[in-house]
């Protein structure tokens, strides 16, 4: 039998059959290991390297330097911070001769085939070490092209945040690239510049520029950012501290080129309707103050200066939000606005929204976000918490604020556990994780339009398959029951439109994956019933759109036609349309997704629904098939019908969850057998897979697919605290506990 820890370390040894205690430690361990650290804000110069819709950074130097000569050289450089060792596939698409140096070593040299096939991609497997990692590219100009595209494979899932090298640019986001030079300055590894040292020591001129030139510095601040736009207005936001005890007079001196208004902590303090030089005095108590300025562009220049002091000593202004790479910049700016589009004061001084700068309807309006008084410099939020590697593992960093499908199950598990234990703190934590994503939904769409690829909410924005939206979307709608946050609804509508109107289907209407050019092209996955139907069920409930529930019901019957293995009454993991057949491999978690999701739909499907009888029969067929494959330990095997494969925890939790619900809702023909199986499964999980600290063991990592069981048993090894298993463990525990209460009542 598979052993992950000693008996004395198990949850069962510590808590026995006290399900509430096991659930509490599961939830508390997850919350404790995943603190509420949100997005990281960085300075990004839009004149720098942007990404395309695949997430590849486009270092196309022919466009940057159209007068460059064949034979010239140029270079690209970036650094990547990794919180731990992380294996990743890097894609390079050559536009000419390219050499790629990773952490100081030549990792790739293009050949003539790579260079002459601009649509061809080279995939490099690299391992980022803990700490700083350096990326350096050498590119030669030929008549065929100059530069390359580079980024991570599956960029919206396996995020690669490249930061600017060199101390002068520390904290800024994005690659830098050099001006072309006639002589190769980096003939080999020994000549590589030190990317963690000073730019001035490299001997090259680097772009994008990050400081105003002398002529620009002579212009007033708002004019150098926005130009002269008479009648338009902009806002500036800073912060200061009155550090003396008690109340003291603050002296403020303002020179303005046009009308100006100043608010301190939301209270209008200064309002002047024309250009001039002004001095004011007002008392302020000890504390921190937000200072907001509205400046209107007159007929001449556009700008203002503002200083403040107490008793003749200057008050230091500082940025109201931490923005890495902004140097000593104390102000954030947003604009320019048409006068009639001036935002409400209550909506300013926040970084989780966009601002319409014109009065058109939402779809046609222009929008602005906060920027800095630096060349083409905006602040951008980045997701920099736990990162996925090639094998889906996420390591030890917090998962907070990430939108992805395994976390959808985790959020659902936390919500149900919080309800069962009457713990509003757990419910609030789960809801706030969702809100961290949805509060920035509009911004993330705009971010993708501005910069080519979003720095947050990557899967939600670049939605291409059910994995990107269904699981977390379902958890979002479950959280909506708790918080009623209306910001969830447009996100839900976007997902529903994708599923109901845009998703690829077979001729019979079944969902499937086209994925052109990828390994999974033209396939149907059992997993996708979970990635779609629980969301559709909840969307139907909240929106009143019955089509969504009908669609969910139909998908089970359609998938059955392709994946059901009637001899054993279980499901094949995948149907591959390229080969015209199912793989015939009943992967445990793939089957778990099916049964888990079927209970979600049956729970709300009306008794009179035309598909209810067929779905109940399908549910009983599957349960009969799974029941006979349960091991004596209570767990099921990684490949259900292959007892030589390891015992797997996540599929076991899903079967326990579904059996318990099947008994409680009277769907099963022999309820006593399934109640006993559910109890045996939960007991086995508490002895074998859940330790006394709430760690979850025995969960298979994220899967691809194969036509042979060895892949699932030998390549897909277990990962401790993998997000594919934590949420479903909590869900199984709550359902088994509810079943005990149901049977004893």
Residue pairs with C-beta under 8 A, 6 or more apart in sequence:
1 633
1 647
1 688
2 646
2 647
2 688
2 698
3 688
4 688
4 689
4 691
4 697
4 698
4 718
4 720
5 691
5 697
7 13
7 687
9 691
9 692
10 686
10 687
10 688
10 690
10 691
10 692
11 22
11 25
11 686
11 687
11 690
11 691
11 692
11 694
12 683
12 686
12 687
12 690
13 687
13 692
14 692
15 21
15 22
15 25
15 686
15 692
17 683
19 682
19 733
19 736
19 737
19 740
20 420
20 421
20 737
22 686
22 690
22 733
23 417
23 420
23 421
23 730
23 733
23 734
23 737
24 417
24 421
24 423
25 692
25 693
25 694
26 417
26 690
26 694
26 696
26 726
26 729
26 730
26 733
27 413
27 414
27 417
27 418
27 421
27 423
27 426
27 694
27 730
28 694
29 693
29 694
29 695
30 410
30 414
30 694
30 726
31 414
31 426
31 429
33 396
33 398
33 721
34 398
34 399
34 400
35 398
35 400
36 398
36 400
36 429
36 432
36 433
36 436
37 385
37 398
37 400
37 401
38 381
38 400
38 401
38 436
39 381
39 382
39 383
39 384
39 401
39 436
39 440
39 456
40 324
40 381
40 382
40 383
40 384
41 321
41 322
41 323
41 324
41 351
41 379
41 380
41 381
41 382
42 163
42 171
42 172
42 173
42 323
42 324
42 325
42 379
42 380
42 382
43 171
43 172
43 173
43 323
43 324
43 325
43 326
43 372
43 374
43 377
43 378
43 379
43 380
44 172
44 173
44 174
44 377
44 378
44 379
44 380
44 451
45 172
45 174
45 208
45 209
45 210
45 374
45 375
45 376
45 377
46 376
46 377
46 378
46 450
46 451
47 207
47 208
47 209
47 375
47 376
48 174
48 175
48 176
48 207
48 208
48 376
49 57
49 58
49 59
49 76
49 174
49 175
49 177
50 57
50 58
50 451
50 452
50 453
51 57
51 58
51 151
51 155
51 451
51 452
51 453
52 58
52 149
52 452
52 453
53 452
53 453
53 462
54 91
54 151
54 155
54 453
55 151
55 152
55 155
55 156
55 160
55 453
55 458
55 462
56 91
56 93
56 149
56 150
56 151
56 155
57 149
57 150
57 151
57 162
57 175
58 149
58 452
59 76
59 137
59 139
59 147
59 148
59 149
59 150
59 175
59 177
60 95
60 145
60 146
60 147
60 149
61 68
61 74
61 95
61 139
61 141
61 146
61 147
61 177
61 180
62 68
62 95
62 141
62 145
62 146
62 147
64 147
64 177
64 207
65 74
65 146
65 179
65 180
68 74
68 141
68 146
68 180
69 141
69 180
69 182
70 141
70 142
70 143
71 140
71 141
71 142
71 182
72 140
72 141
72 180
72 181
72 182
73 138
73 139
73 140
73 141
73 180
73 181
73 182
73 183
73 184
73 185
73 186
74 139
74 141
74 146
74 147
74 177
74 178
74 179
74 180
74 181
75 136
75 137
75 138
75 139
75 177
75 178
75 185
75 186
75 204
76 135
76 136
76 137
76 139
76 147
76 148
76 150
76 175
76 176
76 177
76 178
77 134
77 135
77 136
77 137
77 165
77 175
77 176
77 177
77 193
77 195
77 206
78 134
78 135
78 162
78 163
78 164
78 165
78 174
78 175
78 176
78 195
79 132
79 133
79 134
79 135
79 162
79 163
79 164
79 165
79 195
79 196
80 128
80 132
80 133
80 135
80 160
80 161
80 162
80 163
81 131
81 132
81 133
81 161
81 163
81 384
82 128
82 129
82 130
82 131
82 133
82 387
83 130
83 386
83 387
83 395
83 396
83 397
84 130
84 395
84 396
84 397
85 127
85 128
85 129
85 130
86 127
86 128
86 387
86 389
86 395
87 125
87 126
87 127
87 128
87 389
87 390
87 391
88 125
88 126
88 127
88 128
88 152
88 153
88 158
88 160
88 389
88 390
89 123
89 124
89 125
89 126
89 152
89 153
89 154
89 158
89 390
90 123
90 124
90 125
90 126
90 150
90 151
90 152
90 153
90 160
91 121
91 122
91 123
91 124
91 149
91 150
91 151
91 152
91 153
92 98
92 100
92 108
92 110
92 114
92 121
92 122
92 124
92 148
92 149
92 150
93 118
93 119
93 120
93 121
93 122
93 148
93 149
93 150
94 110
94 114
94 115
94 117
94 118
94 120
94 122
94 145
94 148
95 118
95 139
95 144
95 145
95 146
95 147
95 148
95 149
96 115
96 139
96 140
96 141
96 142
96 144
96 145
96 146
96 147
96 148
97 110
97 115
97 139
97 140
97 142
98 108
98 109
98 110
98 114
98 115
98 137
98 138
98 139
98 140
98 148
99 106
99 108
99 109
99 110
99 137
99 138
100 106
100 107
100 108
100 109
100 124
100 135
100 136
100 137
100 138
100 150
101 107
101 134
101 135
101 136
101 137
101 138
101 189
101 192
102 126
102 133
102 134
102 135
103 129
103 133
103 134
104 134
104 189
104 192
105 189
106 188
106 189
107 124
107 126
108 122
108 124
110 122
113 120
114 120
114 122
115 142
115 144
115 145
116 144
118 145
123 153
125 390
132 196
134 165
134 195
134 196
135 150
135 162
136 186
136 192
136 193
136 195
137 148
137 150
138 184
138 186
139 146
139 147
139 148
140 146
141 180
151 160
152 158
152 159
152 160
155 453
155 458
156 453
156 458
156 459
156 461
156 462
156 468
157 388
157 404
157 458
157 459
158 387
158 388
158 389
158 390
159 383
159 387
159 388
159 458
161 173
161 382
161 383
161 384
161 455
162 173
162 174
162 175
163 171
163 172
163 173
163 174
164 170
164 171
164 172
164 173
164 174
164 175
164 176
164 325
165 176
165 195
165 196
165 199
166 176
166 195
166 196
166 197
166 198
166 199
166 202
166 206
167 196
167 197
167 198
167 199
168 198
168 199
168 200
168 210
169 176
169 199
169 210
169 325
170 325
171 324
171 325
171 326
172 210
172 324
172 325
173 325
173 380
173 382
173 455
174 208
176 206
176 207
176 208
177 206
177 207
178 204
178 205
178 206
178 207
179 204
179 205
179 206
179 207
181 204
185 191
185 203
185 204
186 192
186 193
193 201
193 202
193 203
193 204
194 201
194 202
199 206
208 375
208 376
209 375
210 374
210 375
210 377
211 374
211 375
212 224
212 374
212 375
216 224
216 375
217 224
219 301
219 303
220 257
220 301
220 302
220 303
220 304
221 303
221 304
221 331
221 333
221 373
222 234
222 236
222 295
222 297
222 302
222 303
222 304
222 333
222 335
223 301
223 302
223 303
224 373
225 234
225 333
225 371
225 373
226 232
226 234
226 297
226 302
226 335
226 336
227 302
228 297
228 300
228 301
228 302
229 297
229 302
229 336
230 297
230 298
230 299
231 296
231 297
231 338
231 339
232 296
232 297
232 335
232 336
232 337
232 338
232 339
233 294
233 295
233 296
233 297
233 335
233 336
233 337
233 339
233 342
234 294
234 295
234 297
234 333
234 334
234 335
234 336
234 337
235 292
235 293
235 294
235 295
235 333
235 334
235 335
235 343
235 348
236 292
236 293
236 295
236 331
236 332
236 333
237 290
237 291
237 292
237 293
237 320
237 331
237 332
237 333
237 334
237 348
237 349
237 370
238 290
238 291
238 317
238 318
238 319
238 320
238 330
238 331
238 332
239 288
239 289
239 290
239 291
239 317
239 318
239 319
239 320
240 288
240 289
240 291
240 308
240 315
240 316
240 317
240 318
241 287
241 288
241 289
241 315
241 316
242 248
242 250
242 284
242 285
242 286
242 287
242 289
242 310
242 315
243 286
244 286
244 310
245 286
246 285
246 286
247 283
247 284
247 285
247 286
248 283
248 284
248 310
248 311
249 281
249 282
249 283
249 310
250 281
250 282
250 283
250 284
250 308
250 309
250 310
250 315
251 279
251 280
251 281
251 308
251 309
251 310
252 262
252 269
252 270
252 279
252 280
252 281
252 282
252 306
252 307
252 308
253 277
253 278
253 279
253 280
253 306
253 307
253 308
254 260
254 262
254 270
254 272
254 277
254 278
254 279
254 280
254 304
254 305
254 306
255 276
255 277
255 278
255 304
255 305
256 272
256 275
256 276
256 278
256 295
256 303
256 304
257 275
257 295
257 297
257 298
257 300
257 301
257 302
257 303
257 304
258 274
258 275
258 295
258 296
258 297
258 298
258 300
258 302
259 272
259 273
259 274
259 275
259 295
259 296
259 298
260 270
260 271
260 272
260 293
260 294
260 295
260 296
260 304
261 268
261 270
261 271
261 272
261 293
261 294
262 268
262 269
262 270
262 271
262 291
262 292
262 293
262 294
262 306
263 269
263 291
263 292
263 345
264 284
264 289
264 290
264 291
264 292
265 289
265 290
266 290
266 292
266 345
266 346
269 280
269 282
270 278
270 280
272 278
275 298
275 300
290 320
290 349
291 317
292 345
292 348
292 349
293 304
293 306
294 342
295 302
295 303
295 304
296 339
297 336
307 314
308 314
308 315
308 317
309 315
316 330
317 330
317 331
318 330
319 326
319 329
319 330
319 331
319 332
320 332
320 349
321 332
321 351
321 370
321 379
323 329
323 332
323 372
323 379
326 372
326 374
326 377
326 379
327 374
329 372
329 373
329 374
331 372
331 373
332 370
332 371
332 372
332 379
333 370
333 371
333 372
333 373
334 348
334 355
334 368
334 369
334 370
334 371
335 357
335 368
336 357
336 368
337 343
337 355
337 357
337 368
338 357
338 358
338 359
340 359
341 356
341 357
341 358
341 359
341 365
343 355
343 356
347 353
347 355
348 355
351 370
351 379
351 381
352 439
352 440
352 443
353 439
353 442
353 443
354 367
354 368
354 369
354 442
354 443
354 446
355 367
355 368
355 369
356 362
356 365
356 366
356 367
357 365
357 366
357 367
357 368
358 365
358 366
359 365
360 366
367 446
369 378
369 379
369 443
369 446
370 378
370 379
371 377
371 378
371 379
372 378
372 379
378 450
380 447
380 451
380 455
381 440
381 443
381 455
381 456
382 455
382 456
383 401
383 402
383 455
383 456
383 457
383 458
385 397
385 398
385 399
385 400
385 401
385 402
386 394
386 395
386 396
386 397
386 398
386 399
386 402
387 394
387 395
387 397
388 394
388 404
389 395
391 701
391 702
391 719
392 406
392 701
392 702
392 719
392 722
392 724
393 701
393 719
393 722
394 722
394 723
399 407
399 410
399 723
400 433
400 436
401 433
401 436
401 437
401 456
402 437
403 437
403 457
403 458
403 459
403 460
403 472
404 459
404 472
404 723
405 467
405 468
405 470
405 471
405 472
405 531
406 471
406 702
406 722
406 723
406 724
406 727
407 433
407 471
407 472
407 475
407 723
407 727
408 470
408 471
408 472
408 473
408 474
408 475
408 727
409 471
409 475
409 723
409 724
409 726
409 727
409 728
409 731
410 475
410 723
410 726
410 727
411 430
411 433
411 434
411 472
411 475
411 476
411 478
411 479
411 727
412 474
412 475
412 478
412 727
412 731
413 726
413 727
413 728
413 729
413 730
413 731
413 734
414 426
414 427
414 429
414 430
414 727
414 730
415 426
415 427
415 430
415 431
415 475
415 478
415 479
415 482
416 730
416 731
416 734
417 423
417 426
417 730
417 733
417 734
418 424
418 425
418 426
418 427
418 430
419 427
419 734
420 734
420 737
420 738
427 482
430 475
430 479
431 479
431 482
431 483
431 485
434 472
434 475
434 476
434 479
434 488
435 483
435 485
435 487
437 456
437 457
437 460
437 472
438 476
438 485
438 487
438 488
438 491
439 487
440 456
440 457
441 457
441 460
441 487
441 490
441 491
443 456
444 454
444 455
444 456
444 457
444 460
444 461
445 454
445 461
447 454
447 455
447 456
447 461
448 454
448 461
448 462
453 462
454 461
454 462
459 467
459 468
459 469
459 472
460 468
460 469
460 472
460 491
462 468
463 469
463 494
463 495
463 498
465 513
465 515
465 531
466 499
466 503
466 511
466 528
466 531
466 532
467 527
467 531
469 495
469 498
469 499
469 531
469 535
470 495
470 499
470 528
470 530
470 531
470 532
470 534
470 535
471 530
471 531
471 534
471 535
473 491
473 492
473 495
473 535
473 539
474 534
474 535
474 537
474 538
476 488
476 491
476 492
477 488
477 492
477 535
477 538
477 539
477 541
477 542
478 538
479 485
479 488
480 488
480 489
480 492
480 542
489 542
492 539
492 542
492 543
493 543
495 535
495 539
496 535
496 536
496 539
496 543
496 545
496 548
499 511
499 532
499 535
499 536
499 548
499 551
500 547
500 548
500 551
503 511
504 511
504 512
504 513
504 514
505 511
505 512
506 512
506 524
506 558
506 577
508 558
508 561
509 554
509 558
510 524
510 555
510 558
510 559
510 561
510 562
511 524
511 528
511 532
511 555
511 558
512 522
512 523
512 524
512 528
512 575
512 577
513 520
513 521
513 522
513 523
513 524
513 525
513 528
514 521
514 522
515 521
515 522
515 523
519 704
520 704
520 705
521 578
522 576
522 577
522 578
523 574
523 575
523 576
523 577
523 578
523 705
524 559
524 562
524 563
524 574
524 575
524 577
525 573
525 574
525 590
525 705
526 559
526 563
526 571
526 572
526 573
526 574
526 587
526 590
526 591
526 593
526 594
527 573
527 589
527 590
527 593
528 559
529 555
529 556
529 559
529 593
529 594
529 597
529 598
530 593
530 594
530 596
530 597
531 593
532 552
532 555
533 552
533 555
533 556
533 597
533 598
533 600
533 601
534 552
534 597
534 600
534 601
536 548
536 549
536 551
536 552
537 548
537 549
537 552
537 600
537 601
537 603
537 604
539 545
539 548
540 546
540 547
540 548
540 549
540 552
540 604
541 549
541 604
549 601
549 604
549 605
549 609
550 609
550 611
552 601
553 601
553 605
553 609
553 611
553 612
553 615
554 611
556 594
556 597
556 598
556 601
556 615
556 618
557 611
557 614
557 615
557 618
559 571
559 594
560 618
562 575
562 582
563 571
563 572
563 573
563 574
563 575
563 582
564 570
564 571
564 572
564 621
565 571
565 572
565 582
565 584
565 586
568 586
568 625
568 629
568 641
569 621
569 622
569 624
569 625
570 586
570 591
570 622
570 625
570 626
570 629
570 640
570 641
571 586
571 590
571 591
571 594
571 622
572 582
572 583
572 584
572 585
572 586
573 583
573 585
573 586
573 587
573 590
573 591
573 703
573 705
574 582
574 583
574 585
574 590
574 705
575 581
575 582
575 583
576 582
576 583
576 705
576 707
583 705
583 706
583 707
584 707
585 639
585 705
585 706
585 707
585 708
585 709
585 712
586 639
586 640
586 641
587 638
587 639
587 640
587 703
587 705
587 712
588 636
588 637
588 638
588 639
588 640
588 648
588 650
588 651
588 652
588 700
589 648
589 650
589 651
589 654
589 700
589 703
589 724
590 703
591 622
591 626
591 640
591 651
591 654
592 650
592 651
592 652
592 653
592 654
592 655
592 658
592 728
593 654
594 622
595 619
595 622
595 623
595 626
595 654
595 655
595 658
596 654
596 657
596 658
596 728
598 615
598 618
598 619
598 622
598 658
599 619
599 657
599 658
599 661
599 662
599 665
601 615
602 612
602 615
602 616
602 619
602 665
602 667
603 661
603 665
605 611
605 612
605 615
606 612
616 667
619 662
619 667
619 668
620 667
620 668
620 669
623 658
623 659
623 662
623 668
623 674
626 636
626 640
626 655
627 659
627 673
627 674
627 677
629 636
629 637
629 640
629 641
630 636
630 655
630 677
630 680
630 681
631 637
631 643
631 647
633 647
633 684
633 687
633 688
634 652
634 680
634 681
634 682
634 683
634 684
634 685
634 688
635 647
635 648
635 649
635 652
635 681
635 684
635 685
635 688
635 689
635 698
636 647
636 648
636 651
636 652
636 655
636 681
637 643
637 645
637 646
637 647
637 648
638 645
638 646
638 647
638 648
638 651
638 700
638 712
638 713
638 716
639 645
639 709
639 712
639 713
640 651
642 709
642 713
644 713
645 709
645 712
645 713
646 698
646 713
646 718
647 688
647 698
648 698
648 699
648 700
648 718
649 685
649 688
649 689
649 696
649 697
649 698
649 699
649 718
649 725
649 729
650 699
650 700
650 722
650 724
650 725
650 728
650 729
652 681
652 684
652 685
652 689
652 732
653 681
653 685
653 725
653 728
653 729
653 731
653 732
654 728
654 732
655 677
655 678
655 681
656 677
656 678
656 681
656 682
656 685
656 732
656 735
656 736
657 728
657 731
657 732
657 735
657 736
659 668
659 674
659 675
659 677
659 678
659 681
660 675
660 678
660 732
660 735
660 736
660 738
660 739
661 667
661 735
662 668
662 671
662 674
663 671
663 674
663 675
663 678
663 739
663 742
663 743
664 735
664 738
664 739
664 742
668 674
675 739
675 743
678 735
678 736
678 739
679 736
679 739
679 740
681 732
682 732
682 733
682 736
685 729
685 732
688 697
688 698
689 696
689 697
689 698
689 699
689 725
689 729
690 696
690 697
690 729
691 697
695 720
695 721
696 720
696 721
696 722
696 725
696 726
696 729
697 718
697 720
698 718
698 725
699 718
699 719
699 720
699 721
699 722
699 724
699 725
699 726
700 712
700 716
700 717
700 718
700 719
700 722
700 724
701 716
701 717
701 718
701 719
701 722
701 724
702 724
703 712
703 716
704 711
705 711
706 712
